[in-house]
Amino acid sequence: MHILIVNNTPIPALKYGGTERVIWWLGKALAKAGHQVSYLVPHGSSCPFAKVYPFNPSLPFNEQVPKDKGIDIIHLNHTVNEEPLLPHIMTMHGNLNVQVPLPVNTVFVSGNHAARFCSDSFVHNGIDPDDYGDPALSRPRSYIHFLGDAAWRVKNVQGAIAVSRKAGLPLHVIGGYRFNFNQGIRITFDRHVRFHGMKGGEEKNELLRGSKAMLFPVRWHEPFGLALIESLYFGCPVFGTPYGSLPEIVQPGTGFLSAISGELSDALSHIDSYDKQYCHDYAMAHFSSEQMMRAYLSKYEKVMNGHTLNPHPPVLKEIQYEKFLPFE
């Protein structure tokens, strides 16, 4: 099968990345399984295992699809300016808070994500262990971590700081700065918190190898959350809020969920009761790039056989008017 993967940001991811890393891992797994993969992505992209074609969102989409290359299906990762002529699916990676119909062959990234759009079509993201190496599960660990864009208030880094303070645990923030000017001036004075800025690759991996657990008290419906799977890979149980995909990912033995800060801080006192090997094995058993690839192959085949992934175009079930979900 020849799959054309389309995205509107370059590959590979330069730092942390999100969608860029997911489509890279997917393409790599597809190529490893014997399929032909091409990417239609912005100028400047490169890939050692797939042909790369330049994508310009201002031009008609179908004019940019490579002709006479035997493409069987197009995998969009964003909306395009015209209906593709070839069989296609679209993965929706983020949240949308307007009630507009999405393409009938939309795939979401978690069960909760899909259900909020009146759909049951989803594929969990999966990570490539080659990007992470040795999880160093026997290494002594001395802090907990927050991983995400700390400037984004729904990620609730301030809640994480308060919980870690109450629990008496040092917190390392990966993805944020002590002085934040992105969404209004905010300075964090807590000295038990260390900020590392945006980190990717081995720098990020090494920070996770030193962490006991991930603290992730988000205040929105997280569509998926690669940071959760990465943390579990390194043997870190996840302590977060029960919103979005978190209840699907954080199962018994891999963490604790609550929207009450005191319950999270109390739960953190039992970090050492969690088995790092179990957390790692769980991540690899349920959220690998190979599993993601096989799930997408099933979607591709269904569409190529003339079926749709949803009985009707998915639409958001309910607009969310509150800016932040509850956190006490």
N, C-alpha and C positions, 0 to 999 in steps of 0.2 A: 504494500500500500504506500502511496506517495501522499504525505500530509504537508500542506502549506500552513505554517503557523504565523499568524499576523499579530503585530503589536505596534503601538505608536511611540515606544521608547527604545533606545538602542540596547543591544546586547554585545558582550556580557555586562552584567551589573558592575558598575565601577566601585561602589562601596557596599551598602547593605542591600538595597534592592528588594523587591517583593515579587511582583508579576514577572519581572525580568528573570529572576532566578527560577521561578516555577516553570516558565516555558523553556528555559535552558535545560533543566533537569528532565522535563517531559520529552523534549527532542532527543536528548542524549539516550534516554531509556528506549525510545522508539527505534533509534538507529541501532542500538545494541541488540534489539530484538529482531533486526533484519529489515526494518521498514526504511523507506527513503523519506528524508525530512528536508524541507526547505523553509527558510524564514523570509517573510516580507516585513522588514523593520527599517527604521530611519538610517540615513547615511551615516557612515562611521562604524557600523556594526561589523562584527566578524565572528566566525564560528569554525572550529576545526573539523566538526563532524557533519556539517550540513551546508548546502549552498545558501548564500545570503543575497536577497534582492532588495533594492532600495525602495522604501515606502515614503510617499509624499501625501499627507492627508488632504491637501488642497486639490489634488487631481482626482478624476473619476476612479473609483476603486477598481472596477473590472478591467480598466486599461492597464493596470499595474500588475495584475495576476499573470505570471509567466505563461506564455502560450506554448503549446506543443511539448510540454514537459511531463505529460502523463499524470497530472495532479488529480487525485481521487477525491480529496475532501479538503476544505479550508477550515482551519480552526482560528476563529477570530477571538481576540482578547479585549475588544472594545467595539463600539458601534462604528460602522463605516457609512460613507455618504451615498451608497446605493446597494441594492440587494445583490449579493454575489450570484453569479450565473451557475457556479458549480455547487454541489452539495456542501453544506457548511453547518457548523455549530458556533455558538458564542459563549465563552465563559465570562460570567460577571464576577469580578474579583472584589468589588467594593460594595458599599451601601448606597442606596438611592432613596430619597425621601419625597418623591413625587409619584403620583399614580398615572404613569404612562405605560402603555403596552411595550413589552420587550419582545425580541424575536422568539418565535415559537420553539426554536431549537436552542434556547438558552440553558446553560448548565451553571449551577451555583456551586459554592465551595464548601458548604456544609448543609446538613439537614435543616437546621434552624434558619439558615440563610434562604434556602429554597422555600420553606414553609411560610416565611414572611412575604413571599411573592406568589402564594397559592400554587406552589409547585412541589414535586418530589424528585426533581431531576438535579442531582448534585454529584460531585466527585471531590473527595477530600484531597487537599494538596499533600504532596509527599516530598521528602528531602532525599538528596543523594549523599550517602555516607562518605563518598570519596571527598566531599568538600569539608569534612569535619575531622576525619582521622581518629586518632586514639582518644576516647572520652576520658581517659585517666581516672577511672572510677575509684581506684584505691588511693588517690592523692589526698592528703589532708586539705580541708576546706575551712575557710574562716569568715565568710560573709554571705549575704544573699544578694540577688540582683534584680533589677528592673530592666527590661529590654524592649525598646520601642521608641517612637518619636515623642519625646517628653514635652515638646512644645505644643503638642496636640492635646488639649485639655481633656478630651474624652478618655485619653489613656491614663489620666489620673495619677501622675507621678507624685503630686502632693499628698494624695491618699496613701501611696506606697511609702513615702517618707514618714508620715504620721504612724503608720502601722509598724514600720521597722523600729521607729523610736520607742514605741510602746513595748515592743518585743525585746528591746535591748540588743538589737543586731545591727552590725554595720551594713549599709546598703550601697551597692555599686550601681550607678545609673549608666546604662549603655544606650546612647541615643539622645543624650541631653547635656545641657551646660548649666553651671551654677548661675550664670547671668543669662537670662533669656529675654530677648527683645522682640521675638517673633509675634507674640500675641499680647502685647502690652508688657511693660517692664515688670519682670519678676526676678527677684534675687533670693536664692535659697541660702540661709545662714547656718542650717544644721551641719555640725561638724562631723556627725557620724555618717554623712553621705559623701561619697566620692563620685564625681562626674567624669565620664570618659569621652563625651562627645559621640559622634557617629563613627562606629567601628564596623569593619567587615573582615572577612577572611580569617587568617590565623590570629590576628589581634583579638577579634571577638571570641574565637574559639578558646584562646588561652584564658580570657577572663571567665568564661563559662566553666572551664576546668577547675577554677578555684572557688566556685560558688556552691553553697549548700542547697539553695532553692531559688525559684523564681517567684517574685511578688508582682502580681498583675491585676490590680483592682480596677479594671476598666469600667467606664460609666456609659457604655454604648453597647449595642449588639455586635460584638466582634464577628465579622463574617467567617474568618478562620483563625488566623494568628500563627504564622510560621514560627514566631518567637517561642511559642509554647512547645512545638515539636523539637526545635533546636535545644531548648533547655532540657526536655526529657531525654533527648539523645545523650546529653552529658550527665545524666543521672540526677538531674535536679527536679524534685517534685514541684508542682505549680500551686501556688496559693493565690486565688483570685476571686472574682465576682461571678455569679451564676448567670451571665448574660451571653447571648449569641451562641457561638459554637463551643464555649468552654465546657458545658456539661457533657458534650459529645466527646471531647478530648480528654478531660480530666476525670478519669475513672477511679474507683477505689484502689488505693495503693499507689496512686500517682499524684496525689495532691488533695487540696481541700478548697471548697468554694463557699463564700458567704458575702453578703452585701453589708455586713456589720463589722466595722474595723476591729472591735474588741474580740470578736470570734476569730478573726484572722490572726491577730497577734497571739491569742491563746494557742491557736493551732500551730503557730510557728515554734512554740516551745517543744513540740514533738518532732521536729525535723529529723532527728537522728533515728526515729523509728521507721523512716522510709528507706526502702532498699534501692540503692542507686542502680544496681544491676537490673532490677525489675523495671525501673523507669526506662532505662536504656532499651531493654528488650521489648518493652511495650511499644515504644516509639517505632522501632524497626519492624515490629510485627504488624503494625496497623497504618503507618504513615511513611512508607518508603516511596521513592520515585517509581520503582517498578510496579508497585500496587496502583499508583496513580495512573501510570501508563496503561495498564491492563483495563482499568475502569474506563478510560477515555476510548480505548479501542472498541469497547462494547458500544459506546455512544456513536462512534464513527460508523460502525457496521450497521447500526439501526437506521441512521439517517441515509446511508448509501443504499439501503434496501427499501427506501421510499417511505419510511415511517417518520413521525415527528417525536421529539423528546417530551413535549408537553401537549395536552389535548387542545390547549388554546394559548395564546400569547400570555406569558406571566405578567401579573400586575401586582404592585404592592398592596397588601391586604389592608393596612392601616397606617396612615401618616402619623409619625411620631412628633408631637408638639413640644414635649419637654426636651430641653437642651441636653440635660444629663439624667441618666437613670439613677435611682436612689443609691446612696452610699452613706452610711451613718458612722 
